[in-house]
Amino acid sequence: MSQPTGATLYGYFRSSAAYRVRIALGLKGLGASQKYIHLRKGEQTAPDYLKLNPAGLVPVWIENDFHVSQSLAIIEYLDETHPEPPLLPREPRLRAIAREIALTVAADIHPIGNLRVLNLLAGMGIDEAGRGAWSKHWITLGFDAIEARLKTTVGPFALGDQPTLADICIVPQVFNARRFGVDLAPYERIRGLDAAAAQLEAFAAAEPGRQPDAE
Ligand SMILES: N[C@@H](CCC(=O)N[C@@H](CS)C(=O)NCC(=O)O)C(=O)O
């Protein structure tokens, strides 16, 4: 039974940024109403939605007269308003590494493979195979960095025996990697934490296929 926040999360089943927020809510045992913005139909650019998020992206978190976008900002807000269980390690160096990994996904990998980027490439005449190769390239580069970074961590999760912001960002990106046919064989540590996370209901319930708007 989750604790209601009275808030609304605007998302889309396949949005990996919204997927991150769903995982964080699950780990905190928090509930929120969900509203679905159909990205492939372009609902993110509808005037009413742009009033909520002028960037035309999901997720957005709405709590009475307060609203915030950017998945990492939403997750930090949830962590600060509901501190248990913490989503960042307590030890400052591990916290820094958790943020490093989260940003490798959220700042370096994810934005370049976003729908609007792929749509722009399509408009420039890049065919589906070319767009797929583009996405695979950037995911592979980012995963190479994360896999190397995880060398000194102990598992089963990215930074030890509890899931953190690092796992919250990696797992949805692994989902995307599978969609784009990225070969995950070289990423033993990433595959290991993804498998560990899949055992937790917070991660399993947040999977795109389990969302009411899944197609
Ligand atoms: N940095 C943002 C990224 C948000 C984002 O790019 N969301 C994607 C879905 S994962 C989106 O709304 N894409 C719509 C589009 O590209 O038109 C965050 O972490 O929230």
PDBQT file of the ligand as one rigid body, heavy atoms in Angstrom, charges set to zero:
ROOT
HETATM    1  N1  LIG A 301      16.197  15.715 -19.152  1.00  0.00    +0.000 N 
HETATM    2  C1  LIG A 301      14.787  15.445 -19.162  1.00  0.00    +0.000 C 
HETATM    3  C2  LIG A 301      14.450  14.684 -20.398  1.00  0.00    +0.000 C 
HETATM    4  C3  LIG A 301      12.961  14.630 -20.653  1.00  0.00    +0.000 C 
HETATM    5  C4  LIG A 301      12.700  13.968 -21.985  1.00  0.00    +0.000 C 
HETATM    6  O1  LIG A 301      13.508  14.107 -22.904  1.00  0.00    +0.000 OA
HETATM    7  N2  LIG A 301      11.587  13.254 -22.104  1.00  0.00    +0.000 N 
HETATM    8  C5  LIG A 301      11.288  12.584 -23.334  1.00  0.00    +0.000 C 
HETATM    9  C6  LIG A 301      10.752  11.190 -23.067  1.00  0.00    +0.000 C 
HETATM   10  S1  LIG A 301      11.953  10.181 -22.250  1.00  0.00    +0.000 SA
HETATM   11  C7  LIG A 301      10.241  13.357 -24.105  1.00  0.00    +0.000 C 
HETATM   12  O2  LIG A 301       9.325  13.906 -23.521  1.00  0.00    +0.000 OA
HETATM   13  N3  LIG A 301      10.394  13.391 -25.439  1.00  0.00    +0.000 N 
HETATM   14  C8  LIG A 301       9.453  14.060 -26.282  1.00  0.00    +0.000 C 
HETATM   15  C9  LIG A 301      10.067  14.467 -27.581  1.00  0.00    +0.000 C 
HETATM   16  O3  LIG A 301      11.239  14.176 -27.818  1.00  0.00    +0.000 OA
HETATM   17  O4  LIG A 301       9.330  15.096 -28.341  1.00  0.00    +0.000 OA
HETATM   18  C10 LIG A 301      14.391  14.659 -17.891  1.00  0.00    +0.000 C 
HETATM   19  O5  LIG A 301      15.273  13.995 -17.337  1.00  0.00    +0.000 OA
HETATM   20  O6  LIG A 301      13.238  14.729 -17.467  1.00  0.00    +0.000 OA
ENDROOT
TORSDOF 0
